[in-house]
Amino acid sequence: MLIYILEDDDNIRELETYALQNSGYETQGFAEPKYFHTAIQKQLPDLILLDMMLPDEDGLTVLQSLKSHTETSMIPIIIVSAKSTEIDTVKGLDSGADDYICKPFGVMELLSRIKARLRNAVNEDSYSCHNIVLSSLNRTVTSDNQQIELTYKEFELLKLFLSRPGVVYTREVLMQRIWGYTCENSVRTLDVHINSLRRKLKEKGALIVTVRNVGYKLKKGD
């Protein structure tokens, strides 16, 4: 799993990076928000560690921006900050942070909280809309109680659509989330998989709507 670290203190960022990489995570560290914003447009992480006191843009503003955009709103965010008053913690959590850790922190506690948040993020077992039911645990899909056989990529696409009906996903975001990359030639790959998924869902395939010049969405249920 990929974790982004937005932290302007070099020593702390290096400590977090070292601990995470030793625990098997891939990391990217950023000392300034502008570099972080550039990276997140190219690839979405599985979790973000976010400092509050940053150059040019404070962490709370970064947090609120991430939570206000569809593509990044579901990424777990843990604040790691020297601002340790109760009001600071409440403000961070109320703004959308999933957890708040005060500096100085213990590395083992940090890793434990990261693991807990990632478990919560991946342990969603069942999704349902329009009588389409998807089970992440059993890797099964049914439509009107009839089982549908999907490829791995088709399954992941449908899971993403079912997790947030009505939300429009750009082609770039879909490629990043499902394939882990995006490029000029990737549009054709995505469109082929979408068309195949629609065929397998039969009449319910029409629920996956093309949003012209943007991407795709699943119609909201009644």
Secondary structure, DSSP 8 states (H G I E B T S, - for coil): -EEEEE-S-HHHHHHHHHHHHHTT-EEEEESSHHHHHHHHHH---SEEEE-SS-SSS-HHHHHHHHHHSTTTTTS-EEEEES--SHHHHHHHHHTT-SEEEESS--HHHHHHHHHHHHHHHH---EEEETTEEEETTTTEEEETTEEE---HHHHHHHHHHHHSTT--EEHHHHIIIIIS---TTHHHHHHHHHHHHHHHTGGGGGGEEEETTTEEEE----
